[in-house]
Amino acid sequence: MNQNIIVIILLITLTSIFDTVRELLNKTAINSLDVNVNSIGKVFSFICALLKIPWVWLAFLLSTASLCVWLFVVSKADLNLAFSLDSMHYIFIAIASRIFLKEKVGLLRWVGTLFIVTGIVLVTFS
């Protein structure tokens, strides 16, 4: 495997980590609010309450960082390869949800995640 593909894989892994942490922060933020939005006024109040949570702003920063790294990646790699490798975030989300959010991840979901890993390996070496 040449050095360029290793750098690309590492950078895509970094974007997947940023995306995973961002989603954990978003989930934590949304869980801290009472989500009962049934009118336009409540939507505005909900958005204002959401924007007061520091985790949401950190998630925005991670989104921006992820986008910057991603744009660099797609400038150096084939989009088909990069987008396939970006599927790593599905794996990271399953693991992080289990560890940090204490969510149950069933056997069928782990099997699906294993298929994703297999697909990523096949795409990487093709």
C-alpha positions as CSV (number, residue, x, y, z in Angstrom):
1,M,0.0,0.0,0.0
2,N,1.5,3.3,-1.0
3,Q,2.1,6.1,1.5
4,N,-0.6,8.4,-0.1
5,I,-3.4,5.9,0.5
6,I,-2.3,5.5,4.1
7,V,-2.5,9.3,4.6
8,I,-5.9,9.4,2.9
9,I,-7.1,6.6,5.2
10,L,-5.8,8.3,8.3
11,L,-7.5,11.6,7.3
12,I,-10.8,9.9,6.5
13,T,-10.5,8.2,9.9
14,L,-10.1,11.6,11.4
15,T,-13.2,12.9,9.7
16,S,-15.1,9.9,10.9
17,I,-13.9,10.5,14.5
18,F,-14.9,14.2,14.2
19,D,-18.3,13.1,12.9
20,T,-18.8,10.5,15.6
21,V,-17.9,12.9,18.4
22,R,-20.2,15.5,16.8
23,E,-23.1,13.1,16.8
24,L,-22.5,12.1,20.5
25,L,-22.5,15.8,21.4
26,N,-25.7,16.4,19.4
27,K,-27.4,13.5,21.1
28,T,-26.3,14.6,24.5
29,A,-27.5,18.2,23.8
30,I,-30.9,17.1,22.5
31,N,-31.4,14.7,25.4
32,S,-31.0,17.5,27.8
33,L,-34.0,19.3,26.4
34,D,-37.7,18.7,26.6
35,V,-38.6,18.1,23.0
36,N,-42.3,18.9,22.7
37,V,-42.5,21.0,19.6
38,N,-46.1,21.3,18.2
39,S,-46.2,24.9,17.1
40,I,-44.1,27.4,15.3
41,G,-43.5,29.4,18.5
42,K,-42.2,26.2,20.2
43,V,-39.9,25.5,17.3
44,F,-38.3,28.9,17.7
45,S,-38.1,28.4,21.5
46,F,-36.6,25.0,21.0
47,I,-33.9,26.3,18.6
48,C,-33.0,29.1,21.0
49,A,-32.7,26.6,23.9
50,L,-30.6,24.3,21.7
51,L,-28.2,27.2,20.7
52,K,-27.6,27.9,24.4
53,I,-26.0,24.5,24.9
54,P,-22.2,24.6,24.6
55,W,-22.1,21.0,23.2
56,V,-24.0,22.2,20.1
57,W,-21.4,24.9,19.4
58,L,-18.6,22.4,19.9
59,A,-20.5,20.1,17.4
60,F,-20.6,22.9,14.9
61,L,-16.8,23.4,15.3
62,L,-16.2,19.7,14.7
63,S,-18.4,19.8,11.6
64,T,-16.3,22.6,10.3
65,A,-13.1,20.8,11.0
66,S,-14.4,17.6,9.5
67,L,-15.5,19.5,6.3
68,C,-12.0,21.1,6.0
69,V,-10.3,17.7,6.3
70,W,-12.8,16.1,3.9
71,L,-12.3,18.8,1.3
72,F,-8.6,18.1,1.4
73,V,-9.2,14.4,1.1
74,V,-11.4,14.7,-1.9
75,S,-8.8,17.0,-3.6
76,K,-6.3,14.1,-3.3
77,A,-8.3,10.9,-3.6
78,D,-10.9,9.5,-5.9
79,L,-14.4,10.4,-4.6
80,N,-15.5,6.8,-4.9
81,L,-12.7,5.5,-2.6
82,A,-13.0,8.4,-0.2
83,F,-16.8,8.1,0.2
84,S,-16.6,4.3,0.6
85,L,-14.0,4.7,3.4
86,D,-16.1,7.4,5.0
87,S,-18.5,4.6,6.0
88,M,-16.2,4.0,8.9
89,H,-18.3,6.4,10.9
90,Y,-21.1,3.8,11.0
91,I,-18.7,1.5,12.9
92,F,-17.5,4.3,15.2
93,I,-21.1,5.4,15.9
94,A,-22.1,1.9,16.9
95,I,-19.2,1.5,19.2
96,A,-19.4,5.0,20.7
97,S,-23.2,4.7,21.2
98,R,-22.7,1.5,23.1
99,I,-19.8,2.8,25.2
100,F,-20.7,6.4,25.9
101,L,-24.5,6.5,25.6
102,K,-25.1,3.0,27.0
103,E,-27.3,2.2,24.0
104,K,-28.1,-1.4,23.2
105,V,-26.6,-2.6,20.0
106,G,-28.2,-5.9,19.0
107,L,-26.5,-8.8,17.3
108,L,-28.0,-8.0,13.9
109,R,-26.6,-4.5,14.0
110,W,-23.1,-5.9,14.9
111,V,-23.4,-8.3,12.0
112,G,-24.3,-5.4,9.7
113,T,-21.4,-3.4,11.1
114,L,-19.1,-6.4,10.3
115,F,-20.4,-6.3,6.7
116,I,-19.5,-2.6,6.5
117,V,-16.0,-3.3,7.7
118,T,-15.7,-6.1,5.1
119,G,-16.9,-3.7,2.4
120,I,-14.4,-1.0,3.5
121,V,-11.5,-3.5,3.4
122,L,-12.6,-4.7,-0.1
123,V,-12.9,-1.2,-1.4
124,T,-9.6,-0.1,0.1
125,F,-7.6,-3.0,-1.5
126,S,-9.4,-2.9,-4.9
